[in-house]
Amino acid sequence: MKSYIEGVIAEIPLFVSHFSQCLFRPRHFIREYLAGEAKADEVSKGVEFLILSFTIALIIGQVLPEATTPKGLPADDAAFASVASTALFDLFLLFFAAAITFACLRMVGVAGSFFAFFRLFAYFCGTTLVLLVFANALTNIAMVDPLVAKNWILLEKDVAAMKSTTEQLLCNTDSDGKLVKDSVRATQMQEQLSQSKALYQQATARPLFVLGSGLQSLVVLLGAGWLAIAWFCYGRQQQLGSGKIVLSGLLSVVLIYSASMLLSLVQAGSQMMAIQRGCAVT
């Protein structure tokens, strides 16, 4: 782990150079990159940048942790393998998202190289990932209010308790796959939901929570605008009109969203299998 972090630190100067150019001069960055010669190793270069982005985002997240869902550095080999597996899975998801996006661009007449597109895609995805770390860290503003912090901890405990109750309810099914009525657990679940709702409404109404959420949303909105600028710039460089640029963007969003919904169903099925395997045999 130590040697890996040392390797990451050695790559930081080049990363910062690409990160700053991509963030502050997206049009110039795209024009300059597309003016170069596309090479077959562009995909591997893009993958390297994404992996570095994942790692740097994880490290920065220790200094500026997200208050609501903090993530820690792996403490042992098993934890490191788990983090690496998640990062590898996310990397392949981004690769498929890039393939879907490039296919949509092909549909509207782009004749560029996928190698060049993927590396650009990787640069902007990696930069976005690091920006999201800073955006999520803004949730800590809300936790300055003791009531918000206390309520959020209680909500975390309620979620853990409801998870157990939900799994017990899902285990209790008949031969047709329908949930068998369990008035005791159903009542318990309803009470937990009501309690959690009250805690959440009380916390989210506090001024500091509104401020933190508003600033986080502002950063995300600015990031979306920055990506839109980059998208239009790439389309212009590929000699596309505004209509085709918008159409390709909408097609990409719809297809990627549909693919994510399909993936969610696959993951839900996997989670259901895990729950059913843990059910007591009756």
Sequence and secondary structure as in RCSB ss.txt:
>XXXX:A:sequence
MKSYIEGVIAEIPLFVSHFSQCLFRPRHFIREYLAGEAKADEVSKGVEFLILSFTIALIIGQVLPEATTPKGLPA
DDAAFASVASTALFDLFLLFFAAAITFACLRMVGVAGSFFAFFRLFAYFCGTTLVLLVFANALTNIAMVDPLVAK
NWILLEKDVAAMKSTTEQLLCNTDSDGKLVKDSVRATQMQEQLSQSKALYQQATARPLFVLGSGLQSLVVLLGAG
WLAIAWFCYGRQQQLGSGKIVLSGLLSVVLIYSASMLLSLVQAGSQMMAIQRGCAVT
>XXXX:A:secstr
 HHHHHHHHHHHHHHHHHHHHHHH HHHHHHHHHHS   TTHHHHHHHHHHHHHHHHHHHHHHS  SSS      
SHHHHHHHHHHHHHHHHHHHHHHHHHHHHHHHTT    HHHHHHHHHHHHHHHHHHHHHHHHGGGGGGGSHHHHH
HHHHHHHHHHHHHHHHHHHHH B TTS B   HHHHHHHHHHHHHHHHHHHHHHTSHHHHHHHHHHHHHHHHHHH
HHHHHHHHHHHHTT  HHHHHHHHHHHHHHHHHHHHHHHHHHHHHHHHHHHHHS   
